[in-house]
Amino acid sequence: MPFARRLAPLLMAGAAATTAATTTACASSSTTRLEAFSEAPRQLVLEEYFEGKTTAYGLFEDRFGKVRRQFRVDIVGEVEGNRLTLTEKFIYDDGERDTRVWEIDILGNGRYRGTAGDVPGYAEGQVSGNAFNWKYKVDLKVGSSVWNVGFNDWMFLMDDNILINRAYVTRYGIEIGQVTIAFRK
């Protein structure tokens, strides 16, 4: 994942602090229950929201809350049958550019399964009301090694055009950073 490659040095810096501090931070990402959003006034249908063009703006914060990276993403979503393909073109604050492609299977009943080039296995996700929870692992090149880090994404449809994403990034179950993204149709 190009995005993950760009986060590698930042994730290494974030992983260097004490376990006690990260255990507290990790609790915040695990207390949200998807079922709590089932009665929301808006209903998120992922393939409807992402079909066509979407623009997103985001940032990565290390586990101490320091903003380490900012970016823009231009996304084109295509739905064919029961598959949503998202082509993401990243433009980072330093001018670097990367591309990532997700292939997401629409399983029905608000369930999704997807993959991208550096996602071993599958990403699994579920929608309830206006919320979507998406969990996956990423093989992330860090120096001369590869780290397997977890992403726990929470997306919330705020209105028909705005979707907010908060991703908790972990290694060995310890939170090492967060990504915040605002999507606009």
LINMO-V250748 format. One record per pair of residues at least 24 apart in sequence whose ideal C-beta (glycine too) atoms are under 8 Angstrom apart, sorted by sequence separation. I is the first residue (numbers start at 0). J is the second residue. If there is no record, write none. Layout:
((I/J) (I/J))
//
This chain:
((51/75) (52/76) (68/92) (81/105) (130/154) (131/155) (146/170) (160/184) (49/74) (51/76) (81/106) (130/155) (159/184) (50/76) (129/155) (130/156) (49/76) (50/77) (78/105) (129/156) (148/175) (50/78) (83/111) (119/147) (124/152) (129/157) (154/182) (46/76) (83/113) (46/78) (50/83) (49/83) (49/85) (46/83) (24/62) (45/83) (21/62) (20/62) (16/62) (16/63) (13/61) (12/61) (13/62) (9/59) (13/63) (10/61) (9/61) (6/59) (13/67) (12/67) (46/103) (9/67) (45/103) (9/68) (46/105) (45/105) (6/67) (6/68) (5/68) (5/70) (45/111) (2/70) (45/124) (45/126) (44/126) (43/126) (5/89) (2/87) (43/128) (5/91) (42/128) (43/129) (45/131) (2/89) (41/128) (42/129) (43/130) (1/89) (41/129) (43/131) (39/128) (40/129) (5/95) (37/127) (38/128) (39/129) (36/127) (37/128) (39/130) (5/97) (33/125) (35/127) (36/128) (4/97) (34/127) (36/129) (33/127) (36/130) (2/97) (35/130) (1/97) (1/98) (2/99) (33/130) (1/99) (0/99) (33/132) (31/132) (57/164) (48/156) (72/180) (74/182) (55/164) (67/176) (43/154) (43/155) (62/174) (43/156) (62/175) (3/117) (42/156) (48/162) (61/175) (62/176) (0/115) (41/156) (61/176) (62/177) (0/116) (41/157) (60/176) (0/117) (39/156) (41/158) (59/176) (60/177) (0/118) (41/159) (59/177) (60/178) (36/155) (43/162) (59/178) (60/179) (58/178) (57/178) (58/179) (31/153) (57/179) (28/151) (57/180) (56/180) (57/181) (28/153) (55/180) (56/181) (55/181) (55/182) (56/183) (54/182) (55/183) (10/139) (53/182) (54/183) (11/141) (53/183) (10/141) (11/142) (53/184) (7/139) (52/184) (6/139) (7/140) (8/141) (51/184) (3/137) (7/141) (48/182) (4/139) (7/142) (3/139) (4/140) (10/146) (48/184) (0/137) (10/148) (0/139) (7/146) (28/167) (27/167) (25/167) (25/169) (3/148) (28/174) (25/172) (25/173) (25/174) (24/174) (22/173) (21/173) (21/174) (21/175) (18/173) (14/170) (10/168) (14/173) (10/170) (14/175) (6/168) (13/175) (13/176) (10/175) (10/176) (9/176) (6/176) (6/178))
//
